[in-house]
Amino acid sequence: MARFVENDLPKVKLSASSLNKAILIFKYAGNNKWKFYVGLVFLLLTGATALAFPKLLGMLVDCVNAKDLNKATNIALGLMVILFLQSIFSFFRLSLFINFTENTLANIRLALYSNLIKLPMTFFSQKRVGELNSRISSDITQIQDTLTTTIAEFLRQFILIIGGIIFLATISLKLTLMMLSIVPVVAVAAVIFGRFIRKFSKKVQDQVAESQVIVEETLQGITNVKAFANEWYEIARYKGKINEVVKTAIKGGIYRGYFASFIIFCLFGAIVAVVWYGVNLCISGEIKGVGELISFVLYSTFIGASFGGIAELYAQIQKAVGATERVFELLDETPEKINSNQNQNTEKIKGNVSFKNVQFSYPSRPEIQVLKEVNFTANFGQKIAIVGPSGAGKSTISSLLLRFYDIEGGQILIDDKNIYDYDLEQLRGNMSIVPQDVILFGGTIRENIAYGKPNATEEEILIAAKQANALDFVNGFPEKFETLVGERGIKLSGGQRQRIAIARALLKNPSILILDEATSSLDSESEKLVQQALETLMEGRTSIIIAHRLSTIRSADAILVLNDGKIAEKGTHKELLEIENGIYKNLSNLQFSEY
């Protein structure tokens, strides 16, 4: 079971290069930069008021010796004013940082998604969807947390440390040096110890997740478990994993016990040592009064807590810089050149297709040549079928037509014009593909059909559904065209999904149609309905039919037999059957002998 937690984010060593990359975030702030700078001003004011608090509290305690009630009242009022100001400053600091962060990240998300969706297929063939999702969600969230709170908190803790040490030095330099030699060291040690314990907790979580994988696998495959009578085997496997969880959890519990002892004895012991030394200095007259001693203790506590917190905040900033670098890696990827005018009317092409000595290898497997000197012509209105054994390169031809990949050699011509001379939007706007595994978007049937032409009228959608043999089953649903198809179209059968895809293609009205084994995974009844819809779809346009079932291509104008990346045979169904020991004839005999 794949799990992602924030602690899995890698840290990046902070350097001039990584920081310069992180600062590029401000490029996406637009008109919101001023909010960040004003927020920093309020941050400084928050730190200043926080530092004033221990000083005034010490002065308030000293009023006991002076027996000056008026002065005590004034100082108390001053403290209340400082608390009020601190709350006001904190409100504006947080609201400004959040406003700046949300607007900036909205711009980054949009830029990232816009660039991502325009990247070529070569990029997506080398990246996992989970990894890309992580970039958009987890990495952006890490940046969001850092911009909203971590940077501000880091700077605030830094101000408290520097300001606190200055105030401590004005009270007693000796006590300050003693405090700095103990409290920060113990605080940092506590942080390191705490991280070590968190690693154990994470290990326990991972092992629990692994044990859940066993439960999930056995319940999903319960038929196999029962059929092989492996209940006791699975119980033993689960018991072994649970025992591992127990051992790790107990070990982690012992370390947590050490940590609790460490905190009680060392951290609080350090505070006791500072107070004891302060009392000695107070008795000897080097510290003027109890009030100053209390101020000193409070400043020491501030500094100790800040030292402990700043280490963790620095680690968070390292993660955020790493997340920023990964986000900008995607933003720096070169997208396909797609016309930005979404409302442009796509210029219609006729649909004559020619492959001339086309050679191609996939970028991920450059050593394997998938197509070798492929030549064929499909004139307007023709049905050209491509058959051959698995891995021969049939689907590659459709990918090259759609310019998902660049060819290595030869030419692909459409209407006697090189495919690379067309604008991508114009080229793909004149093509439609009906694949073997249709993936629908998780909206309504209407939205999925209209994907072929987003500005289609109700009448156009209705006609397309009717021509695709989809209207009857659509009207059979209570919500009709407003029926939700579910994730990837899971609520519809394979045949229904295919007919939605055909309706979508009909609505687009392409000049070139690519059918990539569109009926190979359907039952006989669904195949008949889909085949009828495909016949309607293929009328008046150039059709490239990649087929597995030879029964669906008998009426094709020409059949190309691909073998080992080359066109080994070419002709009509009848002509190819006459070739003695031909590849097509053997494929045909194999398929029809099954029935």
Protein Blocks (a to p, Z undefined) as FASTA:
>chain_A
ZZddfklpccddddfklmmmmmmmmmmnommmmmmmmmmmmmmmmmmmmmmmmmmmmmmm
mmmmnopaklmmmmmmmmmmmmmmmmmmmmmmmmmmmmmmmmmmmmmmmmmmmmmmmpcf
klmmmpcfklmmmmmmmmmmmmmmmmmmmmmmmmmmmmmmmmmmmmmmmmommlmmmmmm
mmmmmmmmmmmmmmmmmmmmmmmmmmmmmmmmmmmmmmmmmmmmmmnopmmmmmmmmmmm
mmmmmmmmmmmmmmmmmmmmmmmmmmmmmmmmmmmmmmmmmmnopamblklmmmmmmmmm
mmmmmmmmmmmmmmmmmmmmmmmmmmmmmmmpccddddfblkbccdddfkiacdehiacd
dfklmmbcfbghiacdddehiacddeddehilpmmmmmmmnomaccfbdcddeehiafkl
pcfklmmmmgccddfbdcddfbdfklmmmmmomkbcfklmmmmmmmnopmmmmmmpmnlm
mpcebjhhlmpcfklmmmmmmmmmmmnopabdcdehkllmpcfklmmmmmmmmmmmmgop
acddddfblmlmmmpmbdcddeehiafbgcdfklmmmpghifklmmmmmmmmmZZ
